[in-house]
Amino acid sequence: MIDKLAIVLAALVLLASSALADPYVAYLEGVEAEEIDDGDTPLIEIRMYGIDAPEKAQLCERANGVCYKCGQRSKWVLSGLLTDEATYRFTGESTYGRPVATIFLNQLNINLEMVRLGHAIVYESFLDDDQKAEYLAIQQEAKDKKRGIWQGKFIEPAKWRKGERLACEQN
């Protein structure tokens, strides 16, 4: 019994010492600062895990046929959700040269909230299978309730980046 207790204690000491030796939660390699705020504050862009939102210049069409700046609206909604108390959980992956993270505010998953509000779509190819069902169910709810971009027509952001446009954007 004492031998087992000694082994458990030794394992705990080893785990604690290795945790103390490396206090980092995530590593971001190959990430270039977009801007330097001051001597100890490089600003980096991140990609939000599992979602894709309209681009800044992208337009969407409401059910009544009127086009609106859905990319700007999506940016505005995200800025309203984020505070300085947000927590960024990095996946350790990188897309488009930017680290990928899920953002939380308390227990609220901001990435998923953007989908729920209809200001982002699910980026299925970047989601783990275990999360895909949850994200797609939330997206279906946004579609059914015609929230955000689901109120009318839009081009998926990935297709928009490749040059596909709505008729109202061709003027």
GUNUPA-238921 format. One line per field, with one value per atom (N, C-alpha, C, O, CB): residue number from 1; residue in one letter; atom name; x, y, z. Coordinates in steps of 0.1 Angstrom, whole numbers, always signed. Last residue first. Glycine has a CB too. Layout:
<nodes>
pos <- NUM,...
code <- A,...
site <- CA,...
u <- X,...
v <- Y,...
w <- Z,...
</nodes>
This chain:
<nodes>
pos <- 171,171,171,171,171,170,170,170,170,170,169,169,169,169,169,168,168,168,168,168,167,167,167,167,167,166,166,166,166,166,165,165,165,165,165,164,164,164,164,164,163,163,163,163,163,162,162,162,162,162,161,161,161,161,161,160,160,160,160,160,159,159,159,159,159,158,158,158,158,158,157,157,157,157,157,156,156,156,156,156,155,155,155,155,155,154,154,154,154,154,153,153,153,153,153,152,152,152,152,152,151,151,151,151,151,150,150,150,150,150,149,149,149,149,149,148,148,148,148,148,147,147,147,147,147,146,146,146,146,146,145,145,145,145,145,144,144,144,144,144,143,143,143,143,143,142,142,142,142,142,141,141,141,141,141,140,140,140,140,140,139,139,139,139,139,138,138,138,138,138,137,137,137,137,137,136,136,136,136,136,135,135,135,135,135,134,134,134,134,134,133,133,133,133,133,132,132,132,132,132,131,131,131,131,131,130,130,130,130,130,129,129,129,129,129,128,128,128,128,128,127,127,127,127,127,126,126,126,126,126,125,125,125,125,125,124,124,124,124,124,123,123,123,123,123,122,122,122,122,122,121,121,121,121,121,120,120,120,120,120,119,119,119,119,119,118,118,118,118,118,117,117,117,117,117,116,116,116,116,116,115,115,115,115,115,114,114,114,114,114,113,113,113,113,113,112,112,112,112,112,111,111,111,111,111,110,110,110,110,110,109,109,109,109,109,108,108,108,108,108,107,107,107,107,107,106,106,106,106,106,105,105,105,105,105,104,104,104,104,104,103,103,103,103,103,102,102,102,102,102,101,101,101,101,101,100,100,100,100,100,99,99,99,99,99,98,98,98,98,98,97,97,97,97,97,96,96,96,96,96,95,95,95,95,95,94,94,94,94,94,93,93,93,93,93,92,92,92,92,92,91,91,91,91,91,90,90,90,90,90,89,89,89,89,89,88,88,88,88,88,87,87,87,87,87,86,86,86,86,86,85,85,85,85,85,84,84,84,84,84,83,83,83,83,83,82,82,82,82,82,81,81,81,81,81,80,80,80,80,80,79,79,79,79,79,78,78,78,78,78,77,77,77,77,77,76,76,76,76,76,75,75,75,75,75,74,74,74,74,74,73,73,73,73,73,72,72,72,72,72,71,71,71,71,71,70,70,70,70,70,69,69,69,69,69,68,68,68,68,68,67,67,67,67,67,66,66,66,66,66,65,65,65,65,65,64,64,64,64,64,63,63,63,63,63,62,62,62,62,62,61,61,61,61,61,60,60,60,60,60,59,59,59,59,59,58,58,58,58,58,57,57,57,57,57,56,56,56,56,56,55,55,55,55,55,54,54,54,54,54,53,53,53,53,53,52,52,52,52,52,51,51,51,51,51,50,50,50,50,50,49,49,49,49,49,48,48,48,48,48,47,47,47,47,47,46,46,46,46,46,45,45,45,45,45,44,44,44,44,44,43,43,43,43,43,42,42,42,42,42,41,41,41,41,41,40,40,40,40,40,39,39,39,39,39,38,38,38,38,38,37,37,37,37,37,36,36,36,36,36,35,35,35,35,35,34,34,34,34,34,33,33,33,33,33,32,32,32,32,32,31,31,31,31,31,30,30,30,30,30,29,29,29,29,29,28,28,28,28,28,27,27,27,27,27,26,26,26,26,26,25,25,25,25,25,24,24,24,24,24,23,23,23,23,23,22,22,22,22,22,21,21,21,21,21,20,20,20,20,20,19,19,19,19,19,18,18,18,18,18,17,17,17,17,17,16,16,16,16,16,15,15,15,15,15,14,14,14,14,14,13,13,13,13,13,12,12,12,12,12,11,11,11,11,11,10,10,10,10,10,9,9,9,9,9,8,8,8,8,8,7,7,7,7,7,6,6,6,6,6,5,5,5,5,5,4,4,4,4,4,3,3,3,3,3,2,2,2,2,2,1,1,1,1,1
code <- N,N,N,N,N,Q,Q,Q,Q,Q,E,E,E,E,E,C,C,C,C,C,A,A,A,A,A,L,L,L,L,L,R,R,R,R,R,E,E,E,E,E,G,G,G,G,G,K,K,K,K,K,R,R,R,R,R,W,W,W,W,W,K,K,K,K,K,A,A,A,A,A,P,P,P,P,P,E,E,E,E,E,I,I,I,I,I,F,F,F,F,F,K,K,K,K,K,G,G,G,G,G,Q,Q,Q,Q,Q,W,W,W,W,W,I,I,I,I,I,G,G,G,G,G,R,R,R,R,R,K,K,K,K,K,K,K,K,K,K,D,D,D,D,D,K,K,K,K,K,A,A,A,A,A,E,E,E,E,E,Q,Q,Q,Q,Q,Q,Q,Q,Q,Q,I,I,I,I,I,A,A,A,A,A,L,L,L,L,L,Y,Y,Y,Y,Y,E,E,E,E,E,A,A,A,A,A,K,K,K,K,K,Q,Q,Q,Q,Q,D,D,D,D,D,D,D,D,D,D,D,D,D,D,D,L,L,L,L,L,F,F,F,F,F,S,S,S,S,S,E,E,E,E,E,Y,Y,Y,Y,Y,V,V,V,V,V,I,I,I,I,I,A,A,A,A,A,H,H,H,H,H,G,G,G,G,G,L,L,L,L,L,R,R,R,R,R,V,V,V,V,V,M,M,M,M,M,E,E,E,E,E,L,L,L,L,L,N,N,N,N,N,I,I,I,I,I,N,N,N,N,N,L,L,L,L,L,Q,Q,Q,Q,Q,N,N,N,N,N,L,L,L,L,L,F,F,F,F,F,I,I,I,I,I,T,T,T,T,T,A,A,A,A,A,V,V,V,V,V,P,P,P,P,P,R,R,R,R,R,G,G,G,G,G,Y,Y,Y,Y,Y,T,T,T,T,T,S,S,S,S,S,E,E,E,E,E,G,G,G,G,G,T,T,T,T,T,F,F,F,F,F,R,R,R,R,R,Y,Y,Y,Y,Y,T,T,T,T,T,A,A,A,A,A,E,E,E,E,E,D,D,D,D,D,T,T,T,T,T,L,L,L,L,L,L,L,L,L,L,G,G,G,G,G,S,S,S,S,S,L,L,L,L,L,V,V,V,V,V,W,W,W,W,W,K,K,K,K,K,S,S,S,S,S,R,R,R,R,R,Q,Q,Q,Q,Q,G,G,G,G,G,C,C,C,C,C,K,K,K,K,K,Y,Y,Y,Y,Y,C,C,C,C,C,V,V,V,V,V,G,G,G,G,G,N,N,N,N,N,A,A,A,A,A,R,R,R,R,R,E,E,E,E,E,C,C,C,C,C,L,L,L,L,L,Q,Q,Q,Q,Q,A,A,A,A,A,K,K,K,K,K,E,E,E,E,E,P,P,P,P,P,A,A,A,A,A,D,D,D,D,D,I,I,I,I,I,G,G,G,G,G,Y,Y,Y,Y,Y,M,M,M,M,M,R,R,R,R,R,I,I,I,I,I,E,E,E,E,E,I,I,I,I,I,L,L,L,L,L,P,P,P,P,P,T,T,T,T,T,D,D,D,D,D,G,G,G,G,G,D,D,D,D,D,D,D,D,D,D,I,I,I,I,I,E,E,E,E,E,E,E,E,E,E,A,A,A,A,A,E,E,E,E,E,V,V,V,V,V,G,G,G,G,G,E,E,E,E,E,L,L,L,L,L,Y,Y,Y,Y,Y,A,A,A,A,A,V,V,V,V,V,Y,Y,Y,Y,Y,P,P,P,P,P,D,D,D,D,D,A,A,A,A,A,L,L,L,L,L,A,A,A,A,A,S,S,S,S,S,S,S,S,S,S,A,A,A,A,A,L,L,L,L,L,L,L,L,L,L,V,V,V,V,V,L,L,L,L,L,A,A,A,A,A,A,A,A,A,A,L,L,L,L,L,V,V,V,V,V,I,I,I,I,I,A,A,A,A,A,L,L,L,L,L,K,K,K,K,K,D,D,D,D,D,I,I,I,I,I,M,M,M,M,M
site <- N,CA,C,O,CB,N,CA,C,O,CB,N,CA,C,O,CB,N,CA,C,O,CB,N,CA,C,O,CB,N,CA,C,O,CB,N,CA,C,O,CB,N,CA,C,O,CB,N,CA,C,O,CB,N,CA,C,O,CB,N,CA,C,O,CB,N,CA,C,O,CB,N,CA,C,O,CB,N,CA,C,O,CB,N,CA,C,O,CB,N,CA,C,O,CB,N,CA,C,O,CB,N,CA,C,O,CB,N,CA,C,O,CB,N,CA,C,O,CB,N,CA,C,O,CB,N,CA,C,O,CB,N,CA,C,O,CB,N,CA,C,O,CB,N,CA,C,O,CB,N,CA,C,O,CB,N,CA,C,O,CB,N,CA,C,O,CB,N,CA,C,O,CB,N,CA,C,O,CB,N,CA,C,O,CB,N,CA,C,O,CB,N,CA,C,O,CB,N,CA,C,O,CB,N,CA,C,O,CB,N,CA,C,O,CB,N,CA,C,O,CB,N,CA,C,O,CB,N,CA,C,O,CB,N,CA,C,O,CB,N,CA,C,O,CB,N,CA,C,O,CB,N,CA,C,O,CB,N,CA,C,O,CB,N,CA,C,O,CB,N,CA,C,O,CB,N,CA,C,O,CB,N,CA,C,O,CB,N,CA,C,O,CB,N,CA,C,O,CB,N,CA,C,O,CB,N,CA,C,O,CB,N,CA,C,O,CB,N,CA,C,O,CB,N,CA,C,O,CB,N,CA,C,O,CB,N,CA,C,O,CB,N,CA,C,O,CB,N,CA,C,O,CB,N,CA,C,O,CB,N,CA,C,O,CB,N,CA,C,O,CB,N,CA,C,O,CB,N,CA,C,O,CB,N,CA,C,O,CB,N,CA,C,O,CB,N,CA,C,O,CB,N,CA,C,O,CB,N,CA,C,O,CB,N,CA,C,O,CB,N,CA,C,O,CB,N,CA,C,O,CB,N,CA,C,O,CB,N,CA,C,O,CB,N,CA,C,O,CB,N,CA,C,O,CB,N,CA,C,O,CB,N,CA,C,O,CB,N,CA,C,O,CB,N,CA,C,O,CB,N,CA,C,O,CB,N,CA,C,O,CB,N,CA,C,O,CB,N,CA,C,O,CB,N,CA,C,O,CB,N,CA,C,O,CB,N,CA,C,O,CB,N,CA,C,O,CB,N,CA,C,O,CB,N,CA,C,O,CB,N,CA,C,O,CB,N,CA,C,O,CB,N,CA,C,O,CB,N,CA,C,O,CB,N,CA,C,O,CB,N,CA,C,O,CB,N,CA,C,O,CB,N,CA,C,O,CB,N,CA,C,O,CB,N,CA,C,O,CB,N,CA,C,O,CB,N,CA,C,O,CB,N,CA,C,O,CB,N,CA,C,O,CB,N,CA,C,O,CB,N,CA,C,O,CB,N,CA,C,O,CB,N,CA,C,O,CB,N,CA,C,O,CB,N,CA,C,O,CB,N,CA,C,O,CB,N,CA,C,O,CB,N,CA,C,O,CB,N,CA,C,O,CB,N,CA,C,O,CB,N,CA,C,O,CB,N,CA,C,O,CB,N,CA,C,O,CB,N,CA,C,O,CB,N,CA,C,O,CB,N,CA,C,O,CB,N,CA,C,O,CB,N,CA,C,O,CB,N,CA,C,O,CB,N,CA,C,O,CB,N,CA,C,O,CB,N,CA,C,O,CB,N,CA,C,O,CB,N,CA,C,O,CB,N,CA,C,O,CB,N,CA,C,O,CB,N,CA,C,O,CB,N,CA,C,O,CB,N,CA,C,O,CB,N,CA,C,O,CB,N,CA,C,O,CB,N,CA,C,O,CB,N,CA,C,O,CB,N,CA,C,O,CB,N,CA,C,O,CB,N,CA,C,O,CB,N,CA,C,O,CB,N,CA,C,O,CB,N,CA,C,O,CB,N,CA,C,O,CB,N,CA,C,O,CB,N,CA,C,O,CB,N,CA,C,O,CB,N,CA,C,O,CB,N,CA,C,O,CB,N,CA,C,O,CB,N,CA,C,O,CB,N,CA,C,O,CB,N,CA,C,O,CB,N,CA,C,O,CB,N,CA,C,O,CB,N,CA,C,O,CB,N,CA,C,O,CB,N,CA,C,O,CB,N,CA,C,O,CB,N,CA,C,O,CB,N,CA,C,O,CB,N,CA,C,O,CB,N,CA,C,O,CB,N,CA,C,O,CB,N,CA,C,O,CB,N,CA,C,O,CB,N,CA,C,O,CB,N,CA,C,O,CB,N,CA,C,O,CB,N,CA,C,O,CB
u <- -230,-232,-219,-219,-243,-229,-223,-224,-219,-229,-244,-230,-223,-211,-223,-268,-268,-253,-251,-275,-263,-266,-264,-259,-280,-236,-250,-252,-242,-257,-206,-213,-228,-232,-207,-174,-189,-196,-193,-194,-147,-153,-167,-173,-145,-137,-133,-139,-137,-136,-151,-137,-131,-121,-129,-176,-174,-160,-156,-181,-170,-173,-172,-167,-187,-167,-156,-158,-148,-155,-192,-180,-169,-161,-176,-219,-211,-198,-192,-209,-241,-230,-222,-218,-221,-275,-262,-253,-257,-258,-309,-299,-285,-283,-301,-325,-326,-316,-314,-326,-320,-333,-335,-346,-333,-296,-306,-319,-328,-308,-280,-279,-289,-291,-265,-302,-290,-291,-300,-278,-326,-318,-306,-301,-312,-348,-344,-336,-338,-356,-353,-358,-354,-357,-353,-340,-354,-360,-372,-357,-313,-320,-335,-342,-316,-309,-308,-315,-321,-293,-312,-321,-321,-332,-317,-290,-304,-314,-324,-307,-270,-271,-285,-291,-261,-274,-275,-277,-285,-263,-267,-281,-283,-295,-282,-240,-250,-265,-273,-249,-229,-228,-239,-245,-214,-234,-239,-239,-249,-230,-221,-235,-241,-252,-238,-194,-201,-216,-223,-197,-181,-187,-195,-204,-176,-171,-179,-186,-196,-171,-155,-168,-177,-189,-165,-142,-141,-155,-165,-135,-142,-147,-144,-144,-162,-135,-125,-130,-123,-122,-156,-143,-133,-123,-137,-177,-177,-163,-159,-186,-183,-172,-169,-159,-159,-214,-205,-195,-198,-213,-216,-220,-210,-199,-222,-227,-216,-223,-233,-205,-250,-239,-227,-216,-236,-270,-271,-261,-263,-284,-268,-274,-275,-281,-266,-255,-269,-276,-288,-269,-230,-238,-252,-261,-233,-222,-222,-231,-238,-208,-222,-232,-233,-244,-228,-200,-213,-224,-234,-215,-181,-181,-195,-201,-170,-186,-189,-189,-197,-178,-200,-191,-194,-205,-192,-202,-208,-197,-187,-215,-192,-195,-200,-203,-204,-173,-178,-180,-171,-192,-169,-172,-180,-191,-179,-145,-156,-157,-147,-153,-136,-136,-148,-159,-138,-113,-127,-127,-119,-133,-89,-93,-108,-115,-88,-59,-73,-77,-71,-77,-36,-39,-54,-62,-33,-30,-35,-38,-43,-47,-25,-14,-18,-11,-8,-48,-45,-35,-35,-58,-48,-54,-51,-53,-69,-33,-33,-40,-37,-18,-37,-36,-36,-37,-48,-41,-28,-26,-15,-24,-65,-65,-51,-48,-73,-70,-63,-63,-61,-49,-93,-88,-83,-91,-99,-96,-93,-87,-76,-84,-121,-110,-109,-119,-113,-130,-131,-119,-108,-133,-129,-130,-131,-132,-141,-132,-118,-118,-107,-112,-156,-152,-138,-132,-162,-178,-165,-163,-166,-154,-203,-202,-189,-188,-203,-198,-207,-207,-210,-221,-182,-176,-185,-180,-173,-201,-189,-183,-180,-178,-217,-223,-211,-212,-231,-199,-205,-211,-209,-217,-194,-183,-188,-183,-174,-219,-213,-202,-200,-208,-222,-231,-225,-226,-245,-202,-201,-210,-206,-204,-214,-200,-198,-192,-190,-238,-238,-224,-223,-243,-251,-237,-236,-233,-229,-278,-272,-258,-254,-281,-303,-290,-285,-288,-280,-337,-327,-314,-314,-334,-355,-346,-337,-329,-355,-368,-375,-367,-371,-379,-350,-361,-369,-375,-371,-318,-329,-340,-340,-334,-286,-299,-310,-311,-302,-253,-263,-276,-278,-264,-219,-233,-242,-238,-237,-186,-197,-210,-213,-196,-164,-171,-183,-189,-161,-157,-160,-168,-177,-148,-174,-162,-167,-178,-155,-194,-192,-180,-177,-205,-176,-185,-183,-173,-183,-174,-169,-180,-192,-168,-162,-171,-165,-153,-177,-142,-155,-165,-176,-161,-126,-127,-141,-151,-123,-116,-125,-128,-132,-138,-83,-94,-103,-98,-90,-67,-70,-81,-89,-73,-40,-53,-55,-45,-55,-22,-23,-38,-47,-17,-1,-15,-15,-9,-23,+21,+19,+5,-1,+29,+31,+18,+17,+13,+8,+53,+50,+36,+31,+51,+55,+67,+64,+73,+76,+24,+35,+46,+45,+30,+12,+5,+15,+15,-6,+19,+25,+19,+21,+41,+1,+4,+11,+9,-9,+2,-4,+0,+1,-20,+27,+19,+14,+22,+28,+25,+31,+22,+10,+34,+32,+22,+29,+38,+13,+48,+46,+35,+30,+43,+30,+42,+39,+28,+49,+19,+15,+28,+36,+7,+8,+20,+15,+7,+31,-8,-8,+4,+9,-21,+0,-12,-12,-16,-25,+30,+22,+11,+12,+31,+47,+35,+26,+15,+37,+67,+62,+48,+38,+61,+74,+85,+80,+87,+92,+50,+57,+68,+71,+63,+45,+36,+42,+40,+23,+65,+65,+56,+58,+62,+58,+71,+71,+77,+83,+34,+34,+47,+47,+33,+43,+33,+34,+34,+19,+60,+66,+56,+61,+67,+42,+53,+59,+62,+64,+26,+20,+31,+29,+12,+44,+38,+32,+33,+27,+49,+60,+55,+60,+69,+24,+29,+41,+42,+35,+22,+12,+18,+17,-1,+43,+43,+34,+37,+39,+35,+47,+48,+53,+60,+12,+11,+23,+22,+8,+24,+15,+13,+13,+1,+39,+46,+37,+42,+50,+19,+28,+35,+37,+38,+8,+0,+9,+6,-9
v <- +459,+473,+481,+493,+480,+435,+436,+450,+452,+426,+432,+436,+438,+442,+425,+423,+437,+441,+453,+438,+396,+406,+420,+429,+404,+384,+386,+396,+404,+391,+367,+378,+377,+371,+391,+350,+349,+361,+364,+335,+352,+361,+360,+368,+359,+339,+334,+342,+339,+319,+350,+353,+349,+354,+346,+338,+352,+356,+364,+360,+312,+314,+329,+332,+309,+318,+311,+313,+316,+296,+329,+337,+331,+338,+339,+322,+317,+325,+327,+302,+349,+340,+335,+343,+347,+351,+355,+345,+334,+356,+363,+356,+361,+372,+358,+363,+364,+356,+345,+379,+357,+364,+366,+369,+378,+347,+338,+344,+337,+327,+367,+364,+355,+354,+359,+371,+376,+373,+377,+370,+344,+354,+358,+350,+348,+327,+337,+348,+360,+343,+304,+317,+329,+341,+319,+285,+284,+297,+300,+273,+294,+294,+294,+302,+281,+290,+304,+305,+315,+308,+262,+271,+285,+292,+271,+255,+252,+260,+265,+237,+263,+269,+267,+276,+264,+244,+259,+266,+276,+264,+221,+222,+237,+242,+214,+226,+225,+226,+232,+212,+225,+237,+237,+247,+239,+198,+209,+222,+229,+211,+184,+182,+194,+199,+169,+191,+195,+194,+203,+185,+181,+195,+198,+207,+205,+157,+157,+171,+172,+154,+163,+156,+157,+158,+141,+196,+182,+176,+183,+181,+218,+214,+199,+191,+216,+225,+228,+224,+226,+243,+220,+213,+215,+208,+217,+237,+222,+216,+207,+215,+264,+260,+245,+242,+269,+278,+267,+264,+262,+255,+314,+300,+290,+294,+299,+343,+334,+321,+317,+333,+355,+364,+356,+363,+375,+342,+343,+352,+357,+347,+337,+350,+352,+361,+361,+312,+313,+326,+326,+312,+321,+312,+313,+314,+297,+336,+342,+334,+340,+344,+315,+326,+334,+338,+336,+300,+294,+305,+304,+284,+320,+314,+309,+312,+303,+323,+334,+329,+334,+345,+305,+303,+313,+312,+288,+315,+316,+315,+322,+330,+315,+302,+303,+292,+294,+343,+335,+321,+315,+340,+340,+351,+345,+341,+364,+326,+324,+337,+344,+312,+315,+326,+324,+321,+340,+293,+295,+306,+305,+281,+299,+299,+299,+303,+311,+298,+295,+293,+286,+282,+321,+311,+310,+319,+314,+326,+331,+319,+309,+340,+317,+323,+329,+336,+334,+303,+316,+324,+336,+325,+287,+288,+302,+312,+285,+266,+279,+278,+268,+284,+251,+251,+265,+275,+243,+254,+250,+249,+246,+237,+264,+249,+245,+232,+247,+285,+282,+267,+259,+288,+303,+289,+285,+283,+279,+333,+327,+313,+312,+336,+350,+340,+334,+329,+329,+384,+372,+363,+368,+376,+407,+396,+383,+372,+397,+428,+425,+413,+409,+437,+414,+424,+420,+410,+424,+409,+408,+418,+430,+408,+415,+404,+403,+397,+391,+437,+439,+427,+429,+440,+427,+437,+439,+442,+450,+410,+404,+414,+411,+399,+430,+420,+414,+413,+409,+442,+450,+441,+444,+459,+421,+427,+435,+434,+437,+418,+407,+412,+408,+397,+443,+439,+428,+429,+435,+441,+451,+448,+450,+465,+420,+419,+429,+426,+421,+431,+420,+418,+414,+407,+457,+454,+444,+447,+467,+448,+455,+450,+440,+453,+451,+446,+455,+467,+447,+441,+452,+446,+438,+462,+420,+423,+435,+437,+427,+412,+422,+426,+435,+434,+396,+390,+399,+395,+384,+411,+408,+402,+401,+421,+400,+406,+401,+390,+400,+413,+402,+409,+421,+395,+421,+424,+412,+402,+434,+425,+416,+422,+428,+402,+437,+444,+436,+441,+446,+418,+433,+439,+447,+440,+386,+395,+410,+413,+393,+366,+375,+384,+389,+383,+339,+351,+359,+358,+360,+307,+316,+327,+324,+308,+285,+294,+302,+304,+304,+270,+263,+272,+268,+258,+295,+280,+277,+280,+272,+325,+318,+304,+302,+327,+335,+329,+323,+316,+319,+365,+351,+347,+356,+348,+388,+384,+369,+362,+387,+406,+395,+393,+395,+382,+431,+427,+417,+418,+440,+433,+430,+426,+418,+419,+450,+446,+444,+454,+456,+462,+449,+444,+435,+448,+487,+478,+465,+456,+485,+488,+495,+484,+473,+501,+477,+488,+496,+508,+482,+468,+469,+480,+492,+470,+446,+459,+458,+449,+468,+419,+428,+443,+451,+427,+396,+407,+416,+420,+415,+363,+377,+387,+387,+380,+331,+342,+355,+358,+341,+309,+314,+325,+327,+303,+295,+296,+301,+299,+282,+296,+302,+304,+313,+315,+274,+280,+285,+278,+269,+274,+272,+279,+289,+278,+276,+268,+265,+254,+276,+275,+279,+270,+258,+281,+268,+274,+278,+283,+286,+244,+249,+255,+248,+238,+238,+240,+246,+254,+227,+232,+244,+248,+260,+243,+207,+218,+232,+242,+217,+193,+195,+206,+213,+182,+193,+200,+202,+212,+191,+179,+193,+200,+211,+194,+154,+161,+176,+185,+156,+147,+148,+156,+165,+134,+147,+156,+158,+169,+151,+125,+139,+149,+160,+139,+104,+108,+122,+130,+98,+103,+106,+111,+120,+94,+96,+109,+113,+124,+108,+70,+81,+94,+104,+78,+58,+59,+70,+78,+45,+59,+65,+68,+78,+57,+43,+57,+65,+76,+58,+18,+24,+39,+47,+17,+15,+15,+22,+31,+2,+13,+24,+26,+37,+23,-12,+0,+13,+22,+0
w <- -600,-606,-605,-609,-598,-588,-601,-607,-618,-610,-566,-564,-577,-577,-556,-574,-569,-566,-565,-556,-580,-591,-586,-593,-596,-560,-563,-574,-577,-550,-572,-567,-569,-579,-573,-569,-572,-565,-554,-567,-562,-572,-575,-583,-585,-540,-554,-565,-577,-555,-520,-521,-534,-539,-509,-524,-526,-528,-537,-515,-516,-530,-533,-544,-533,-488,-496,-511,-518,-492,-481,-481,-489,-496,-467,-503,-492,-492,-503,-493,-510,-515,-503,-495,-526,-502,-500,-507,-510,-485,-498,-506,-501,-498,-521,-466,-481,-488,-485,-485,-440,-443,-458,-462,-437,-434,-439,-442,-446,-428,-423,-438,-443,-455,-441,-397,-403,-418,-425,-397,-396,-389,-398,-406,-376,-401,-411,-404,-406,-417,-387,-381,-390,-386,-367,-403,-400,-395,-399,-391,-400,-413,-411,-417,-421,-372,-378,-392,-395,-379,-372,-364,-369,-371,-349,-387,-392,-385,-391,-390,-370,-383,-388,-394,-393,-349,-346,-359,-360,-338,-364,-358,-354,-357,-344,-370,-381,-375,-382,-388,-344,-352,-363,-366,-358,-337,-329,-337,-337,-317,-357,-355,-348,-351,-348,-354,-366,-364,-369,-377,-332,-331,-343,-342,-329,-340,-328,-326,-319,-316,-363,-364,-352,-354,-367,-363,-358,-360,-358,-344,-391,-378,-375,-384,-378,-416,-405,-392,-382,-405,-433,-435,-424,-424,-449,-424,-421,-422,-414,-430,-411,-420,-418,-411,-418,-409,-405,-415,-427,-401,-412,-415,-410,-406,-431,-395,-400,-403,-398,-389,-386,-392,-395,-398,-382,-372,-386,-393,-404,-390,-345,-349,-364,-369,-343,-346,-341,-345,-348,-326,-355,-364,-359,-368,-363,-333,-346,-356,-364,-351,-314,-313,-326,-330,-301,-321,-322,-322,-329,-312,-313,-326,-330,-340,-328,-286,-295,-309,-317,-293,-262,-273,-284,-290,-279,-229,-242,-253,-253,-243,-203,-209,-223,-230,-200,-208,-197,-203,-208,-191,-240,-231,-219,-221,-237,-262,-252,-244,-241,-242,-294,-284,-275,-279,-292,-307,-303,-292,-283,-298,-333,-319,-318,-327,-312,-352,-351,-337,-329,-360,-366,-356,-356,-358,-342,-401,-388,-379,-383,-390,-426,-419,-406,-400,-427,-434,-440,-433,-432,-441,-403,-417,-422,-414,-417,-380,-387,-400,-408,-388,-347,-362,-367,-360,-368,-321,-325,-340,-345,-318,-312,-316,-319,-319,-329,-284,-297,-300,-291,-297,-270,-269,-283,-292,-264,-254,-267,-265,-259,-276,-237,-236,-250,-256,-225,-229,-237,-235,-233,-252,-216,-208,-215,-210,-198,-233,-229,-220,-215,-223,-256,-245,-242,-247,-233,-283,-277,-266,-268,-287,-294,-286,-278,-267,-294,-310,-299,-290,-278,-304,-330,-321,-309,-298,-328,-343,-335,-326,-314,-345,-354,-344,-336,-324,-351,-372,-361,-350,-338,-367,-389,-382,-370,-359,-391,-400,-393,-384,-373,-403,-413,-402,-394,-382,-408,-433,-422,-410,-399,-428,-447,-442,-431,-420,-453,-456,-445,-440,-428,-452,-466,-463,-452,-440,-459,-488,-476,-474,-479,-464,-513,-508,-496,-495,-520,-515,-512,-507,-498,-502,-517,-529,-527,-536,-540,-495,-504,-515,-523,-495,-482,-489,-498,-508,-478,-489,-481,-489,-501,-474,-499,-504,-494,-491,-518,-491,-491,-496,-496,-477,-499,-498,-498,-504,-510,-486,-492,-489,-479,-486,-475,-486,-492,-502,-497,-454,-451,-463,-460,-449,-459,-460,-458,-461,-473,-437,-449,-448,-437,-451,-420,-420,-433,-440,-408,-409,-420,-421,-422,-434,-383,-389,-400,-401,-379,-370,-374,-381,-384,-362,-352,-354,-359,-352,-342,-366,-356,-361,-372,-354,-368,-375,-365,-356,-387,-359,-357,-366,-370,-342,-360,-365,-362,-363,-380,-334,-344,-348,-340,-339,-323,-326,-337,-347,-330,-296,-310,-312,-304,-316,-271,-276,-291,-298,-271,-260,-256,-260,-254,-241,-274,-272,-267,-269,-263,-291,-284,-282,-287,-270,-314,-306,-298,-298,-297,-345,-332,-325,-329,-333,-367,-362,-349,-341,-362,-372,-382,-379,-388,-382,-367,-362,-373,-381,-351,-380,-381,-375,-378,-396,-370,-370,-370,-362,-357,-367,-380,-381,-392,-389,-339,-347,-361,-366,-348,-308,-321,-329,-326,-320,-284,-291,-304,-311,-293,-252,-267,-273,-267,-273,-226,-229,-244,-248,-225,-208,-219,-222,-221,-231,-187,-183,-195,-193,-175,-181,-194,-191,-192,-205,-155,-165,-178,-184,-168,-143,-139,-149,-151,-125,-155,-157,-154,-161,-149,-144,-158,-162,-172,-166,-117,-121,-136,-141,-117,-118,-113,-118,-122,-98,-126,-134,-130,-139,-132,-105,-118,-127,-135,-124,-84,-83,-97,-101,-74,-93,-91,-90,-96,-78,-92,-105,-104,-113,-108,-64,-73,-87,-93,-75,-55,-51,-61,-64,-37,-67,-70,-67,-75,-63,-54,-68,-73,-82,-75,-27,-31,-46,-51,-26,-29,-25,-29,-34,-10,-35,-44,-41,-51,-44,-11,-24,-34,-42,-29,+8,+9,-4,-9,+20,+0,+0,+0,-7,+12
</nodes>
